[in-house]
Amino acid sequence: MRRGCVSLGDLKCDNCKKPIPYPDRYLAINEKDGKEDGEGETKRYCVDCCLKKGYAQYKDEKGEKILTFF
């Protein structure tokens, strides 16, 4: 399961190991053996890693760029 979240300031990206400062957004995914099944460990990815992996994208809505994780 994918969840878009807001950092409280004490997290690190599981991919690039950069800290995710407050109030930056990040994606939390439950993975088991590389599959999203909701029963494995939770991986946290910063916005840059999400964009590289294809988990996030920017959409134009009403003249604004909006980041979406879905």
Residue pairs with C-beta under 8 A, 6 or more apart in sequence:
1 29
1 30
1 36
1 38
2 27
2 28
2 29
2 36
2 55
2 69
2 70
3 27
3 28
3 29
3 69
4 25
4 26
4 27
4 68
4 69
4 70
5 25
5 26
5 27
5 28
5 44
6 22
6 23
6 24
6 25
6 26
7 20
7 21
7 22
7 23
7 24
7 25
7 26
8 22
9 20
9 21
9 22
11 19
11 20
11 26
11 44
12 18
12 19
12 20
12 44
13 19
13 20
13 26
13 44
13 45
13 46
13 49
14 43
14 44
14 45
15 43
15 45
15 46
15 49
15 53
16 46
16 48
16 49
18 46
18 48
20 26
20 44
20 46
24 46
24 47
25 47
25 67
26 44
26 45
26 46
26 47
26 50
27 44
27 45
27 47
27 50
27 55
27 56
27 69
28 42
28 43
28 44
29 36
29 42
29 43
29 45
29 55
30 36
30 37
30 38
30 39
30 40
30 41
30 42
30 43
31 37
31 40
31 41
31 42
31 43
32 39
32 40
32 41
33 40
45 53
45 55
47 56
47 67
50 56
50 69
51 57
55 69
56 67
56 68
56 69
57 67
57 68
58 65
58 66
58 67
58 68
59 65
59 66
59 68
60 66
